[in-house]
Amino acid sequence: GFASTARLLKKKVAFPGALGSEFTHKLQFTGATTPIPTYQLVDVEGKILDKDNEPKVSKEEAQRIYKLILTLSVMDQVLYEAQRQGRISFYMTSFGEEAIIGSAAALDPQDTVFGQYREAGVLLYRGFGLENFMNQCFSNALDLGKGRQMPVHYGSKEHRFHTISSPLATQLPQAAGAAYAIRRSRSNKCVICYFGEGAASEGDFHASLNMAATLDCPIIFYCRNNGYAISTPSVEQYKGDGIASRGIGYGIDTIRVDGNDLWGVYAATRRARELAVTHSKPVLIEAMTYRVGHHSTSDDSLAYRPKKEIEDWSRHDNPIMRMRRWLTRKGWWNDDDDTAAKREAREAVLSAFSKAEAVKKPAISNLFSDVYDTLPANLQDQKQEVMDLVAKYPDYYRIHDFAKE
């Protein structure tokens, strides 16, 4: 009798809402489980820990990636200081999160990217030139967005990088929809969608993961968990096991990775892309990192975290230093190389900066273009009113600072 009862209890439920469950005679609630491990390929000393997944990249490619990291760091420093000097209106740095470039290296150039705020490194890897970054931050006449966006809100059709928007998490459902379109087109490509752990507190995050899972969308959800969102420590944001546990809850293949380990990020993203494209399914990557810089130039992070904590992270677990140590261990880099690369990066950034700052603002008529095929009568009237006004008071409106019509 007992044996037959035990067999009965081991049967899986027939209810359509949870077909993988089994019956049990124990009345118990399921609480916290063992935390999901964090994959690390290269440690803080630059040593390879997982030889099976050691990156098979050439010396030239590895050096190129490291130089891009240095360039990103220099660009962040220059533009951050420029905002403090009042030369641009706003900026956000990637200090402490530069290893995200590893994810870009693992993608196909034709994969579609939806970014949030700190994906400049992804664009840099894809060939978005320094002049494009500078033109966008100065909102000048050469800006691809024609000066209509805040600085750091990059976008590039050529590089398949959708324009960043300020509201949190809006890119997540858009990315899921784009991935569904790719699935229907059978194009052997995927979407990658970047967001922070703060964005994962928005409803759009949950809707997007559920949509992608139920529709078998080829998408990589890449969460940069940098510990603080805009200004809220993660311990005050959620009680569960980070963001990775939520992916499992939605039936999505999930991995947590050391987000300061560029090659760990590269390996995880490469495997995730293989799963997404080959099996047409979503994958979630939670990259654990630390935001060294302020959230933005509108933020003072010392109001919610100690200065020593920032300094300790910068000193002991710096993605740039970890990459350099790996290169040095390989015999592919030395102090002279580092000095020369930093000098070249600074010269290139400052050159692009100076050129962009000298370019005039977009023509005023751009206020009214690119929305309607034919401008409606009410906007034609408004445009004429604006043009008459600036013609009447050219000095007040500094008309000579703008490109000619």
C-alpha positions in Angstrom: 0.0 0.0 0.0 2.8 2.5 1.0 4.8 1.8 -2.2 1.8 2.4 -4.4 1.1 5.7 -2.5 4.7 6.8 -3.0 4.5 6.1 -6.7 1.3 8.2 -6.8 2.9 11.1 -5.0 5.8 11.1 -7.4 3.5 11.6 -10.4 3.7 14.9 -12.2 0.7 17.2 -12.0 -1.7 17.3 -14.9 -2.6 21.0 -14.4 -1.7 23.0 -17.5 -0.2 25.8 -15.5 2.8 23.9 -14.1 3.3 20.6 -15.9 6.8 20.0 -14.5 5.7 19.9 -10.9 5.3 16.7 -8.8 2.8 16.0 -6.1 4.1 15.9 -2.5 2.6 15.0 0.8 4.7 17.6 2.7 3.1 20.9 3.5 6.0 23.4 2.9 6.6 26.7 1.3 9.6 27.2 -1.0 11.8 30.1 0.0 15.3 31.1 -0.7 17.5 28.6 -2.6 21.2 28.4 -3.1 22.4 31.6 -4.8 23.2 31.3 -8.5 27.0 31.1 -9.0 29.0 33.8 -10.8 31.0 32.6 -13.8 34.6 33.9 -13.9 37.1 33.1 -16.7 39.9 35.5 -15.7 40.6 36.5 -12.1 41.7 40.0 -10.9 45.4 39.0 -11.4 44.8 38.3 -15.1 45.1 34.5 -14.7 42.9 32.1 -16.7 40.7 30.0 -14.5 38.7 28.2 -17.3 41.1 27.0 -19.9 38.3 25.3 -21.9 36.8 28.7 -22.7 40.0 30.8 -23.0 39.4 33.2 -25.8 40.7 32.2 -29.2 41.6 35.6 -30.3 44.7 36.9 -32.1 47.2 39.2 -30.4 46.1 42.0 -32.7 42.4 41.6 -31.8 43.2 41.4 -28.1 45.3 44.6 -28.3 42.6 46.3 -30.3 40.0 45.6 -27.6 42.3 46.8 -24.9 43.0 50.0 -26.8 39.2 50.5 -27.2 38.8 50.2 -23.4 41.5 52.8 -22.9 39.8 55.1 -25.5 36.5 54.7 -23.7 38.0 55.6 -20.4 39.7 58.7 -21.8 36.6 59.8 -23.7 34.6 59.5 -20.4 37.1 61.6 -18.5 37.3 64.3 -21.2 33.5 64.6 -21.7 32.8 64.4 -17.9 35.2 67.4 -17.4 33.7 69.2 -20.3 30.2 69.0 -18.7 31.6 70.3 -15.5 33.0 73.2 -17.5 29.6 73.9 -19.0 30.7 72.9 -22.5 28.1 70.2 -22.8 24.9 69.8 -20.9 25.0 66.3 -19.5 27.1 63.1 -19.4 27.3 59.6 -18.1 30.5 57.6 -17.7 31.3 53.9 -18.0 33.9 53.9 -15.2 34.1 50.4 -13.7 32.0 48.9 -16.4 34.3 48.9 -19.4 34.4 45.1 -19.7 31.0 45.4 -21.5 33.1 45.6 -24.7 33.6 41.9 -24.3 29.9 41.4 -25.1 30.2 43.4 -28.3 33.1 41.3 -29.4 31.0 38.2 -29.1 28.2 39.4 -31.3 27.7 39.3 -35.1 27.9 42.9 -36.6 24.4 42.4 -38.0 22.9 41.6 -34.6 20.5 44.3 -33.4 21.4 46.3 -30.2 19.1 48.1 -27.8 21.1 50.0 -25.2 20.4 51.9 -22.1 23.1 54.4 -20.8 26.5 52.8 -20.6 26.9 51.0 -23.9 29.2 53.4 -25.5 31.8 50.7 -25.5 29.6 48.5 -27.7 29.3 51.3 -30.3 33.0 52.0 -30.1 33.7 48.3 -30.9 31.3 48.4 -33.8 33.2 51.3 -35.4 31.1 54.3 -34.3 33.9 56.9 -34.6 35.0 59.3 -31.9 33.7 62.2 -34.1 30.2 60.7 -33.9 30.3 60.5 -30.1 31.5 64.1 -29.9 29.0 65.4 -32.4 26.2 63.8 -30.5 27.3 65.1 -27.1 27.7 68.6 -28.5 24.3 68.3 -30.4 25.9 70.0 -33.4 25.0 70.0 -37.1 26.9 66.8 -37.7 25.1 64.9 -35.0 23.2 62.0 -36.5 20.2 62.8 -34.4 20.3 66.5 -35.5 20.6 67.7 -31.9 17.3 66.4 -30.8 18.6 64.1 -28.0 20.4 64.6 -24.7 24.1 63.8 -24.8 25.0 60.1 -24.4 21.8 59.1 -26.1 23.5 57.6 -29.1 21.9 55.8 -32.1 23.2 54.5 -35.4 21.3 52.8 -38.1 24.6 51.8 -39.8 25.7 50.0 -36.6 22.3 48.5 -35.9 22.1 50.4 -32.6 18.7 51.8 -31.7 18.7 55.3 -30.3 18.8 55.4 -26.5 15.9 56.9 -24.6 15.9 58.3 -21.1 12.9 56.6 -19.5 14.0 53.3 -17.9 13.2 50.0 -19.5 11.3 51.3 -22.6 13.9 49.5 -24.8 13.0 46.0 -23.3 9.6 45.4 -24.9 10.9 47.1 -28.1 13.8 44.6 -28.1 11.5 41.6 -27.5 9.3 42.7 -30.4 12.4 43.2 -32.7 13.5 39.7 -31.7 10.1 38.3 -32.6 10.4 39.9 -36.0 13.8 38.3 -36.5 12.4 34.9 -35.5 9.7 35.3 -38.2 12.3 36.3 -40.8 14.5 33.3 -40.0 17.6 35.5 -40.5 20.0 33.7 -38.2 20.6 36.9 -36.2 19.6 37.9 -32.7 18.9 41.0 -30.6 20.8 42.0 -27.5 19.1 44.3 -25.0 21.2 46.0 -22.3 19.7 47.4 -19.1 20.6 47.9 -15.4 19.2 46.2 -12.3 17.2 49.4 -11.6 15.4 49.0 -14.9 14.6 45.4 -13.9 12.3 46.9 -11.2 10.1 48.3 -14.0 7.0 46.5 -15.2 8.4 46.5 -18.8 11.1 44.1 -17.7 8.7 41.4 -16.7 6.4 41.9 -19.7 9.4 41.6 -22.0 10.9 38.5 -20.5 7.5 36.8 -20.5 6.9 37.8 -24.1 10.3 36.6 -25.3 10.0 33.3 -23.5 6.5 32.4 -24.7 7.2 33.5 -28.3 10.6 31.9 -28.5 12.4 35.1 -29.4 16.1 35.0 -30.2 17.2 37.7 -27.7 20.0 38.2 -25.2 18.8 40.2 -22.1 22.0 41.7 -20.7 21.6 43.1 -17.2 24.5 45.3 -15.9 24.0 44.9 -12.2 26.3 47.6 -10.9 24.9 47.7 -7.4 23.3 51.1 -7.2 20.8 51.8 -10.1 20.3 55.5 -10.2 20.9 56.1 -6.5 19.4 53.1 -4.7 21.6 50.3 -3.4 20.6 46.9 -4.7 19.9 45.6 -1.1 17.1 48.2 -1.0 15.7 47.3 -4.4 15.1 43.6 -4.1 15.3 40.7 -1.7 15.7 37.8 -4.2 18.8 36.4 -5.7 19.7 39.3 -8.0 18.2 39.5 -11.4 19.3 36.1 -12.7 16.8 34.3 -10.6 14.0 36.1 -12.4 15.1 34.7 -15.7 14.7 31.2 -14.4 11.3 32.1 -13.1 10.3 32.9 -16.7 11.8 29.7 -18.1 14.7 31.5 -19.6 18.3 30.0 -19.8 20.3 32.2 -17.5 23.9 32.8 -16.4 25.5 35.2 -13.9 28.9 36.4 -14.9 31.7 38.5 -13.4 31.0 41.7 -15.3 34.5 43.0 -14.6 36.0 40.0 -16.5 36.0 41.0 -20.1 36.8 37.5 -21.3 34.2 36.0 -19.0 31.6 38.4 -20.5 32.8 37.5 -24.0 32.4 33.7 -23.3 29.0 34.1 -21.7 27.7 36.3 -24.5 29.1 34.1 -27.2 27.4 31.0 -25.7 24.2 33.0 -25.1 24.2 34.1 -28.8 24.6 30.5 -29.9 21.6 29.4 -27.8 19.5 32.4 -29.0 20.2 31.9 -32.7 20.4 28.1 -32.9 17.4 27.4 -30.8 15.5 30.6 -31.2 15.1 31.3 -27.5 15.8 34.1 -25.1 18.8 34.1 -22.7 19.5 36.2 -19.7 22.9 37.4 -18.6 23.4 39.1 -15.3 26.8 40.8 -15.3 27.9 41.6 -11.8 29.9 44.8 -11.8 30.4 48.0 -9.8 29.7 51.6 -10.9 32.8 53.5 -10.0 31.5 56.8 -11.4 28.5 58.8 -10.4 25.2 57.8 -12.0 25.5 60.9 -14.2 26.6 64.5 -14.0 23.4 65.1 -12.2 24.3 62.8 -9.4 26.6 62.8 -6.3 27.1 59.2 -5.4 28.8 60.1 -2.1 25.4 60.8 -0.8 24.6 57.1 -0.7 27.9 55.3 -0.6 31.3 55.8 1.2 34.2 57.2 -0.8 36.5 54.4 0.4 34.2 51.8 -1.1 34.6 53.4 -4.5 38.4 53.7 -4.1 38.7 50.1 -3.0 36.8 48.8 -6.1 38.9 51.0 -8.4 42.1 49.8 -6.9 41.4 46.1 -6.4 39.0 45.1 -9.2 39.4 47.3 -12.2 38.3 45.8 -15.5 41.0 47.8 -17.4 43.8 46.6 -15.1 42.5 43.0 -15.2 42.6 43.0 -19.0 46.1 44.6 -19.0 47.4 41.9 -16.6 46.0 39.2 -18.9 47.8 40.7 -21.9 51.0 41.1 -20.0 50.9 37.4 -18.9 50.5 36.5 -22.6 53.6 38.5 -23.4 51.4 40.8 -25.6 51.8 44.0 -23.7 54.3 46.1 -21.7 54.7 49.4 -20.0 55.9 51.2 -23.1 52.9 49.9 -25.1 50.6 51.1 -22.3 52.1 54.6 -22.3 51.9 54.9 -26.0 48.4 53.6 -26.2 47.1 56.1 -23.6 48.8 59.0 -25.3 47.3 58.0 -28.7 43.9 57.6 -27.2 44.0 61.0 -25.5 45.2 62.7 -28.7 42.5 61.1 -30.7 39.8 62.0 -28.2 40.9 65.6 -27.9 41.2 66.1 -31.6 37.6 64.8 -32.1 36.4 67.0 -29.2 38.0 70.2 -30.6 36.5 69.6 -34.1 33.0 68.9 -32.7 33.0 71.9 -30.5 33.7 74.1 -33.4 30.8 72.9 -35.5 27.6 75.0 -35.5 24.3 73.8 -34.1 21.8 72.2 -36.4 19.7 74.4 -38.7 16.6 75.7 -36.8 14.3 74.2 -39.4 15.2 70.8 -38.0 12.8 71.6 -35.2 10.0 70.8 -37.6 11.4 68.1 -40.0 11.5 64.3 -40.0 8.2 63.6 -38.3 5.6 64.2 -41.1 6.1 63.5 -44.8 4.2 66.7 -45.5 4.3 69.3 -42.8 0.7 70.0 -41.5 -0.7 73.5 -41.8 -0.4 74.3 -38.1 3.3 73.4 -38.0 3.9 75.4 -41.2 2.4 78.4 -39.3 4.6 77.7 -36.3 7.7 77.3 -38.4 7.0 80.6 -40.1 6.5 82.3 -36.8 9.8 81.0 -35.5 11.7 82.0 -38.6 10.2 85.5 -38.5 11.1 85.8 -34.8 14.8 84.8 -35.2 15.1 87.0 -38.3 13.8 90.0 -36.3 16.0 89.3 -33.3 19.1 87.5 -34.7 21.5 88.6 -31.9 19.2 87.6 -29.1 18.7 84.2 -30.6 22.4 83.9 -31.6 21.3 82.9 -35.1 24.9 82.8 -36.3 25.6 79.8 -33.9 23.3 77.7 -36.1 23.9 76.1 -39.5 22.3 77.8 -42.4 19.0 76.5 -43.8 
